[in-house]
Amino acid sequence: MMTHQTTVPHTMQPMNAEKRHRIFARLRDANPDPRTELVYRTPFELLIAVMLSAQATDRSVNQATAGLFACADTPEAILALGEDGLKSHIRTIGLFNTKARHILQTCALLIERHDGAVPRDRAALEALPGVGRKTANVILNTAFGEPTMAVDTHIFRVANRTGLAPGKTPAAVEQGLLDRVPDEFLQDAHHWLILHGRYVCTARKPRCPECLIADLCDYPDKTPSN
């Protein structure tokens, strides 16, 4: 999940409930079964992929983990690789030295504290090296089906631009979305908003003429049609 700085308005008022419902209904109609673009088979593989995804694209992570998971797909197997062995698989990813150290520490703690399993508990997840609130939310939502909201740069931008949940910090946007997204959409809202920000509501030139919610969006500086 590549990150970058995005300037967004913070004075916009949150939109009304009827508009919010219509936005998510359209997103659901267009993509009824949204999924992360990270490739994984188990909660452990997802955890490692998300840890690697900071300041990296999902595509680059998938390229690295294809080889890694083919030979090491458990905490024990990754520890057996050692630091040099792990780095040989992930050196194409930014910050791979730090990420390798965190992954090895996390694998050791998963074995020590959780019998090698990924815990379904926010506090336990956030206690793992290299795992913050956003990563924990991704795991809880995607691996365990919890209705959480992992606010990355894409969700932060979309929530502010559209008026869905304006906020000056990721934590404020997260809480705003949890409070305002209708319950029937909350489980999948994380994926819809990430994909919308990644492919339509892009940072430098949002593709407003192609946007399926443009008429419901409160962003005042929409990209005009050519």
C-alpha positions, -999 to +999 in steps of 0.1 A: +000+000+000+021+029-013+018+061+007+023+097-004+014+131+008-020+144-003-035+178+003-072+176+012-097+201+025-105+198+062-133+224+065-159+204+046-188+192+065-197+155+065-224+147+040-259+136+049-269+100+056-289+096+024-260+105+002-236+082+021-260+053+016-263+060-021-225+062-025-219+028-009-249+012-027-233+022-060-198+010-049-214-023-039-233-026-072-201-021-092-180-045-070-202-068-049-173-088-035-143-066-031-109-081-021-075-069-012-050-070-041-024-086-019-020-123-027-022-145+004-036-179+015-036-177+053-038-149+080-001-153+085+007-147+049-016-117+049+002-103+080+036-106+063+023-091+031+008-061+049+039-056+069+059-055+036+034-032+019+043+000+037+057+025+012+055-002-015+029-012-041+008-043-038+022-055-071+058-053-058+048-071-026+031-099-045+062-104-067+084-108-036+060-130-015+054-154-044+089-167-039+090-162-002+058-181+006+067-209-018+095-218+006+085-203+039+048-197+048+049-202+086+066-183+114+089-213+120+099-215+083+106-178+080+128-179+112+146-208+097+155-187+067+174-163+089+179-126+082+200-130+051+177-156+037+146-135+043+163-104+028+171-123-004+134-126-010+123-090-001+153-069-011+133-054-040+109-038-015+116-004+001+129-005+037+136-042+034+163-042+061+139-028+087+110-049+075+131-081+077+140-074+113+104-067+122+092-098+105+117-121+122+108-105+156+071-109+149+075-145+139+094-152+172+066-136+192+038-154+173+055-187+183+062-176+219+029-160+227+003-174+202+014-209+193+024-196+158-011-183+150-020-147+141-042-134+170-077-121+164-072-093+189-062-057+183-040-053+213-021-085+206-016-075+169-004-041+178+021-056+202+039-072+173+070-054+159+062-034+128+024-038+133+005-005+139-032+003+141-036+004+103-020-031+098-040-045+127-072-032+111-064-048+078-058-081+095-090-079+115-111-069+085-096-090+058-085-122+076-111-123+103-141-105+089-142-077+115-160-045+104-129-023+109-115+006+088-078+007+080-072+043+069-043+045+045-035+074+022-062+065-003-090+062+023-078+094+040-080+113+007-114+099-004-130+104+029-119+141+029-125+149-007-159+134-009-171+147+024-179+111+036-158+116+068-136+147+069-108+147+094-073+160+099-058+128+111-062+091+101-076+084+135-103+111+130-112+097+096-113+062+109-137+071+137-158+093+113-162+064+089-170+039+116-197+063+129-211+072+095-208+042+071-242+023+072-239-010+089-248-030+058-217-017+040-192-015+068-176-049+063-165-041+027-162-003+029-124-005+036-118-023+003-142-001-018-126+031-006-090+019-011-098+007-046-117+039-054-087+060-042-062+039-060-078+039-094-104+067-096-100+093-069-062+096-074-040+120-057-027+143-085-056+142-110-088+125-099-107+108-127-139+126-119-154+123-154-153+085-150-163+084-113-196+065-106-202+087-075-192+121-089-227+135-087-228+126-050-193+138-041-189+172-024-154+178-037-155+214-051-125+211-075-135+181-096-114+174-127-134+186-157-143+165-187-119+170-217 
